């Protein structure tokens, strides 16, 4: 008996020694738990107001700890996850014994993991769920507890790394995303819900399974000794993180302005729903610093019609928004706001054929100053300025320097570049217009604070020319004949504005600036479907108007206009000729204009004996239709400044006769740059016929030379073509 007692005592001693070794020694043979690196992906505005979260490489939203854990959250986590957390040494032996018993008796699994063990498990999220992994977690938990880590530090680390559903990582992120507040401000019910979710983040997701989350939350409240509640009281954070934000941290955005612009854009898009306007985007830049204060990629982000797309960075047809830069190029070559352009029906040749562009309102203004042409967004004068005063190649170079990323070449764009056949983004437009507000200096754009500030740069344009463009765009009188009073472009302060509408109403724009801000708005449809006669005034205009006012409402800036540079003088001109006004100039034709001090205009001699301005042959058709006899006289013999040429059929063209076409495709309509009303056609080898106001050549195989002659002034053009019969095998 004595020997058996000694053996038993020895066995017990060995067992106790083994248990002690397992409890205190063996944990140090296991590598300590390595927590994954959790980036802080939260985004806040320039004043520290929460905007939301970016996603990390794993699609998670995360936020690092902020201050001490509130006592109510500690109670909730312990009650939900590990009731003896404060007293055990990393492994809860009673809970472990109960789990073993349940597995043996009932086949049930789980239930023994402590908070410390779960923290160790977070270091190996991809580890298989088996006994080996469980044993490793137990040993790591013991080592962690024996290594001097406090219970508070362990709980803090666990809550800062745990999954709270919806890819929200950490209690700070979860508190903001579910309740729009920091963890330090959680009440008992809110803390209990976050602790409840930890058990099964997917099954207890309060946004997708509110009933299951509520039941679990109330059980946690009961364990805390708190009364149950029938409501989850969720207040999810309204995230306002636009696509221009690419890094977490402090942004240049101003949260109240951002949210106000989001609301304004959404309201205006909803108002225009019946006109098939489904989306809009807003971009606001602070001109002196280049800081983005608001960026709304899509007015209706939840909409299936492009809600996930970015309207600030999606290339769209520019419409008329590039016209100010066309005239800036013209000013560089000696033109000025008083230069008179011919706004008359005009044909232009491009790679896609002959085009006959029309103006915004379908009206031609005849002789028109650049001021009025730009303010009224007339197409023909802009194309004329690009083709005769400047050049397409130079204009493309200007646009590249302004930051526009254009993929096609000079021949592909042609003169259509002046009226919108290029695709640009809203962010690019706003930056370019900000250069106008800054006297020609292109700003560097910033979205994150702090930044290095604006670098010194040479202006891309003469500051005097930029001011003259700004002066035109802020002139309500100059645009009145096309847009009327235009309340969407009218402010209690001076503001330069430009609208744009692409063909078939697929896109419209409104971009404008003061000295402080440049605001840009795009409105339309990402699927390229046309809107129902929605222009830049009626579509983008109302959003622009609200956004510009909001920019001042939410900042301390006082409205002002770019300062007038030195070297400009006021000159009274005759808008019919662009020369200085005479004593007999009709009052309605007198305009005060801005000229360069070193190059003021002179008095024109283009008047008849009655003081009427004399027009050349380019205006023949316009003159015949409008009969402005009191102000103008027509001299058909006076030649215009455009070289005469035949557009259809172009010189060197080949015409194919096709038996599948009516009349074998032989009827070729004739078009030239000469005035149609006074032009006659001739060909020695083809029959020329006239039907109404149109002329046709009846084509036959061979080589032919066609002649066009303006009977009013003798101008002549010719085109040699080849006609062949198409042969089908």
Buried (B, 14 or more C-beta within 10 A) or exposed (E): EEEEEEEEEEEEEEEEEEEEEEBEEBBEEBEBBEBEEBBBBBBBBBEEBBBBBBEBEEEBBBBEBBEEBBEBBBBBBBBBBBEEBEEBBBBBEEBBEBBEEBBEEEEEEEEBBBBBBBBBBBBBEEEEEEEEBBEBBBBBBBBBBBEEBEBEEBBBBBBBBBBBBBBBBBBBBBBBBBBBBBBBEBBBBBBBBBBBBBEBBEEBBBEEBBEBBBEBBBBBBEBBEBEBBEEBEBEEBEBBBBBBBEEBBBBBBBBBBBBBBBBBBBBBBEEBEEBBBBBBBBBBBBBBBBBBBBBBBBBBBEBEBBBEBBBBBBBBBBBBBBBBBBBBBBBBEEBBBBBBBBBBBBBBBBEEEBBEBEBBBEBBBBBBBBBBBBBBBBBBBBBBBBBBBBBBEBBBEBBEEBBBEBEBEBEBBBBBBBBBBBBBBBBBBBBBBBBBBBBBBBBEBBBBBEBEEBEEEEBBBBBBBBBBBBBBBBBBEBBBBBBEEBEBBEBEBBBBBBBBBBEEBBBBBBBBBBBBBBBBBBBBBBEEEBBEEBBBBBBBBBBBBBBBBBBBEBBEBEBEBBEBBEEBEEBEBBBBBBBBBBEEBBEEBEBEBBBBEEEEBEEBEBBEEEBBBBBBBBBBBBBEEBEBEEBBBBBBEBBBEBEBBBBBBBBEBEBEBEEEEEEBBBBBEBBBBBBBBBBEBEBEEBEBEEEEEEBBBBBBEEEBBBBBBBEBBEBEBBBEBBBEEEEEE
